[in-house]
Amino acid sequence: MEFHKGLLEDISHLLMISNQTVSVAESATSGGLQLAFSQMPHASLVYKGGITAYSLMEKVNLLHVDREEGERCDCVSENIAETMVLSVRELFKTDWSVATTGYCTPVRNSGFNIYLYFSISFKEEILFTHKIELHPKTEALTAQLYYTEYILGCLKSQLQKLPLTAKSS
């Protein structure tokens, strides 16, 4: 599995020049972002870690997702992604965080569709939350790889938007 090298280099560079760190909470991407971040140049300086919480109870216990809300939506919603992103930032004490929750295969709870919600935060502010929808015949691994690459591109875009003064810790 290979990720776009230039994209990872850019993310690492932007985090390095701003002396900032990133963490991730994953569900549908199931470690894809964690793998990508570990491949960045100087990963040990900018990437603090991640957590893959695949089931409701892990999301409730580790990422402070509301159990009733999680049960209502199968832990897949914009609000769940935003709860996860803020919780993982706090857990790892990072400047940036990313969270994903969704489906890589068409199942009954997804209405037999494939989609994912992801959120990106800086400090305690949610900067970006988005839904990605894929064709229902997309293979699971293809979906996970697509989600991961897309989210990395969005993170790079968010990193580039902040002025250098906001990036300084």
C-alpha positions as CSV (number, residue, x, y, z in Angstrom):
1,M,0.0,0.0,0.0
2,E,1.5,3.3,-1.1
3,F,0.4,6.8,-0.5
4,H,1.1,9.9,-2.5
5,K,4.7,10.7,-1.4
6,G,4.5,14.4,-2.2
7,L,1.3,14.8,-0.2
8,L,2.8,13.2,2.9
9,E,5.9,15.4,2.5
10,D,3.8,18.5,2.2
11,I,1.8,17.7,5.3
12,S,4.9,16.8,7.3
13,H,6.6,20.1,6.1
14,L,3.6,22.2,7.1
15,L,3.5,20.6,10.5
16,M,7.2,20.9,11.0
17,I,7.5,24.6,10.1
18,S,4.6,25.4,12.5
19,N,6.0,23.1,15.2
20,Q,2.6,21.3,15.4
21,T,1.4,17.8,15.8
22,V,-1.5,15.6,14.6
23,S,-3.5,12.6,15.8
24,V,-6.3,10.5,14.3
25,A,-9.4,8.6,15.3
26,E,-10.5,6.1,12.7
27,S,-13.4,3.8,12.1
28,A,-14.1,3.2,8.4
29,T,-10.5,3.9,7.3
30,S,-9.4,1.3,9.9
31,G,-5.8,2.5,10.3
32,G,-5.2,3.8,6.8
33,L,-4.5,7.3,8.1
34,Q,-2.4,6.0,10.9
35,L,-0.3,4.1,8.3
36,A,0.0,7.1,6.1
37,F,1.0,9.4,8.9
38,S,3.7,6.9,10.0
39,Q,5.2,7.1,6.5
40,M,5.6,10.9,6.6
41,P,9.2,12.3,6.8
42,H,9.9,13.2,10.4
43,A,6.8,11.3,11.5
44,S,8.0,10.9,15.0
45,L,8.2,14.7,15.4
46,V,4.7,15.6,14.1
47,Y,2.5,12.5,14.4
48,K,1.6,11.6,18.0
49,G,-0.6,8.6,17.3
50,G,-4.0,7.3,16.6
51,I,-6.8,5.0,17.6
52,T,-9.0,2.7,15.6
53,A,-12.4,2.4,17.3
54,Y,-14.5,0.2,15.1
55,S,-17.4,-0.6,17.5
56,L,-20.0,1.5,19.3
57,M,-18.6,0.6,22.8
58,E,-15.0,1.6,21.8
59,K,-16.3,4.9,20.4
60,V,-18.3,5.5,23.6
61,N,-15.5,4.5,26.0
62,L,-12.5,5.9,24.3
63,L,-13.9,8.8,22.2
64,H,-16.8,10.0,24.3
65,V,-19.5,9.4,21.7
66,D,-22.9,9.5,23.2
67,R,-24.2,5.9,23.3
68,E,-27.8,6.7,22.5
69,E,-26.8,8.9,19.6
70,G,-24.4,6.2,18.4
71,E,-27.1,3.5,18.5
72,R,-29.6,5.7,16.6
73,C,-27.2,6.3,13.7
74,D,-24.9,3.2,13.8
75,C,-22.1,5.6,14.9
76,V,-22.1,7.2,11.5
77,S,-22.9,10.9,11.3
78,E,-21.4,14.3,11.0
79,N,-21.8,14.8,14.8
80,I,-20.1,11.5,15.6
81,A,-17.1,12.4,13.4
82,E,-16.9,15.8,15.2
83,T,-17.1,14.2,18.6
84,M,-14.4,11.8,17.7
85,V,-12.1,14.5,16.2
86,L,-12.2,16.6,19.4
87,S,-11.8,13.6,21.7
88,V,-8.8,12.3,19.9
89,R,-7.2,15.7,19.9
90,E,-7.6,15.8,23.7
91,L,-6.5,12.2,24.2
92,F,-3.2,12.8,22.4
93,K,-2.8,16.5,23.2
94,T,-2.2,17.5,19.6
95,D,-2.7,20.7,17.6
96,W,-4.5,19.0,14.7
97,S,-6.8,15.9,14.6
98,V,-8.6,14.0,12.1
99,A,-11.5,11.5,12.6
100,T,-13.4,9.2,10.3
101,T,-16.6,7.1,10.6
102,G,-18.6,5.5,7.8
103,Y,-19.0,2.4,5.6
104,C,-16.7,0.7,3.2
105,T,-19.2,-1.9,2.2
106,P,-22.9,-1.6,1.4
107,V,-24.9,-2.9,4.4
108,R,-28.4,-2.6,5.7
109,N,-27.5,0.2,8.2
110,S,-26.0,2.3,5.4
111,G,-29.0,1.9,3.1
112,F,-26.7,-0.3,1.1
113,N,-24.6,2.7,0.2
114,I,-20.9,3.4,0.8
115,Y,-20.1,6.7,2.5
116,L,-17.9,8.3,5.2
117,Y,-18.0,11.4,7.4
118,F,-14.7,12.9,8.4
119,S,-13.7,15.9,10.4
120,I,-10.6,17.9,10.8
121,S,-9.9,20.1,13.9
122,F,-7.2,22.6,14.9
123,K,-6.9,23.1,18.6
124,E,-10.5,23.0,19.9
125,E,-12.1,24.3,16.7
126,I,-13.6,22.0,14.1
127,L,-12.4,23.4,10.8
128,F,-13.9,21.0,8.3
129,T,-16.5,18.2,8.3
130,H,-17.5,16.5,5.1
131,K,-19.3,13.4,3.7
132,I,-17.7,11.4,0.9
133,E,-20.1,9.1,-1.0
134,L,-18.8,6.3,-3.3
135,H,-20.5,4.0,-5.8
136,P,-22.1,1.0,-3.9
137,K,-20.0,-1.5,-6.0
138,T,-16.7,0.0,-4.8
139,E,-14.5,-2.6,-3.2
140,A,-13.9,-2.1,0.5
141,L,-10.1,-1.7,0.2
142,T,-10.5,0.7,-2.7
143,A,-12.9,2.7,-0.6
144,Q,-10.6,2.9,2.3
145,L,-7.6,3.9,0.2
146,Y,-9.7,6.6,-1.6
147,Y,-11.0,7.9,1.7
148,T,-7.5,8.1,3.1
149,E,-6.0,9.9,0.2
150,Y,-8.9,12.3,-0.1
151,I,-8.7,13.2,3.6
152,L,-5.0,13.7,3.5
153,G,-5.6,16.2,0.7
154,C,-8.2,18.0,2.8
155,L,-5.8,18.1,5.7
156,K,-3.1,19.6,3.6
157,S,-5.5,22.3,2.4
158,Q,-6.6,23.1,5.9
159,L,-2.9,23.4,7.0
160,Q,-2.2,25.8,4.2
161,K,-5.1,28.1,5.1
162,L,-3.8,29.1,8.5
163,P,-1.5,32.1,8.5
164,L,2.0,31.5,10.0
165,T,1.1,33.4,13.1
166,A,-1.8,31.0,13.8
167,K,0.5,28.1,13.2
168,S,3.0,29.1,15.8
169,S,2.5,27.4,19.2
